[in-house]
Structures are given as C-alpha cells and as structure tokens.
Amino acid sequence: MRMSVWMRALMIAAVVPCLALGPGIAHAQPKAAKGVVAPPSEDNAKKATAYYVKGSELFKAKPPKLALALEQFKLSYAAVPSPNSHLYIARCLAAMGDSRAAYAEFDKVVDEAAERGKTEDKYLPTRDTARVERDELLSKVALVTISVAHAGPTTVVRIGDTEIPREQWDKPIAVAPGAVEAKLSAGDHAITSQSATIKAGQSHTLVLDAAAAPTVAVGGPGVTPPATRSSSSALRPAGIAVGAVGVAGFVMFAVAGSMSKSTYSNLEKECGSGPCPASRADEISSGRTQQTLANVGLVLGVVGVAAGTTMIVLSMGKNKSAPAATTGLVIGPGYLGANGTF
C-alpha cells in the first residue's frame, strides 16, 4: 500500500537527531469545525516539515544560529500550527535570554497542547514538557496578575507601554523583576493605576477599577480632563471672598491715604520749607503710619481683586480662555499707585 504524504512527513520528523531535546514534531491541523480536525494540505505539510528540520539543525548550533532557528520554527508553525514547533519557539526565546517572552510562549504551549491532548494523546507529553520548562524560568521573572473591575467596552490595560489583551487579564504575566505599574484607561483618558515592586520568583495581583473617575488626559497635547461641577462651584465663593478682601484693601488705601494727605498738608503749612519743631513729632509719626496703612491697603486691594476675579472667571467653566488678570504697582516721587487689567 502506498504511504500517504502526511505519514512520510511524520517519519522524517521522527528521525531528526535534535528531537532528543524534546517531543518530536507532530503537526496540529487547523480546525474545520468544532470538534473536527482537517488534515493539512500536502504542500503545507512539506513546508512545515522542511522548516522544522532546518530549525532543529540551527538550534543545535545554539547562540550563533538561535535567531535563524527561531525564524524557521515560526515558519513551520505558520504552515501547520503544531504544539511541538511552538515548543521550540519558546525554547529559542529562552536560549536567547528573553525570559519574559519565553515564559509567555511556554504558557501558550501548555494551553494549546492541553486542548489538543483532549483528542490526541501524543500532545500530552508536549504539554508537560512546556510546563516544566516554563516553571524553570521563574527564577528570572516576576509574575503579575491584573484584575479589572467594572470593565467597559473601551477599557484598556497597559503594563508600561505594552497593552495587555483581555484574554490575559486574571492570568499571571511574566515581567522583569522590580517596579511594575499597571495603567487602566478608557478612550483618551487614564482612569487609574496601581504599582508594586515584585522580586524574581514572586507573584503579585494588581486590582484596577474602571468605575473610578478619569484623572489624567492621555490623548495628547490639547486634551484636558473634564472639569467637575464641584471644583467649579467651590472656586466661585472663594473668588468672591478673596475679591472682598481686595475691595476692603482699596477702602483702607482710600481712607488712610486721605488722612495721610491731610496730615502732610497741615505739616507743610506749619513748617513751611524748614524742619518741623519737636512739638510736631507725634503728628509726623501719625502721618507716617497713615502712609504705611495706605500702602498696605493698596497692595491688598490689587492682589485680592486680581485673584478673586481670576477665580470667578475660572469657576464659569467656559471653553474660551479668559484673559489673565494682570496688575502692577507704580511708584513715583510722592505717590504709590497701581495699574492693570481685570
């Protein structure tokens, strides 16, 4: 009886010397329907076997050829997905020192081989081997599990700059030991984040709640978080109070300034151009005090009205940017004043 192409491919794979490193290639077939496995095409079977054999030869060379071996195993898996070629993809990554990526691939092989093993016992050794080699990497990686509460359709989770697929939520993810930060966002806005420091071989769970209020805009320049009603309403009474202090300052400036001017006029009449007699010492001291109070009132008025006006404008919550209030003190011979815009 003539041997089928598929059987010949399996026999070729079985005699490859490097297969002593782990389970031999036994290509999985793409599913045609649930519970039904369709055999690969003759062309794909040949390609998968050729790539696998070439990858195995390169894998034996270790560091000099690991990148090339990885590419061959990926081509083999693309032609005919097999837990065995997938196992060697993970092995190449581990040998190249990429422990995090290798752990993730070994984890996928465990699930893939376990699923295939339900109907094909030949993949169960692949599952067990992948589990053992995955666990051997625990001394080089840390594990973080992301648990998301109240997730919506636009909820996104990232560890660093890497987005974590939803199917990996609530599953251990290999990360570099050290500080780890998980960020949760929805649309253009960050919602919340959690961080932890995890040592090699340790595991930690970070819980993120998508129901928290958005706090930081992440959509790029020009995007700002929406202002809350409570913050706007709190600014207005505070602005009114500060503005009232400013008005009181101007009143004090007017009263004290008027008194100082009156005292100065009296002294000028009495003393003329010469020095004032000692009997006028108290009046001179009062005039200086009145002038000081007038100056303090002016400063309070300028600062209070400017700050109060700005706070009231901000409390309106308008999209248009209000012109900033600007003030300045003007000092000249014999006078102190202010100018500005509100």
Secondary structure by P-SEA (a helix, b strand, c coil): ccccaaaaaaaaaaaccccccccccccccccccccbbbbccaaaaaaaaaaaaaaaaaaaaccccaaaaaaaaaaaaaacccaaaaaaaaaaaaaacaaaaaaaaaaaaaaaaaaaacccccaaaaaaaaaaaaaaacccbbbbbbbbccccccbbbbccccccccccccccccccccbbbbbbbcccccccbbbbbbcccbbbbbbbbcccccccccccccccccccaaaaaaaaaaaaaaaaaaaaaaaaaaaaaaaaaaaaaaaaaaaccccccccaaaaaaaaaaaaaaaaaaaaaaaaaaaaaaaaaaaacccccccccbbbbbbbccccccccccc
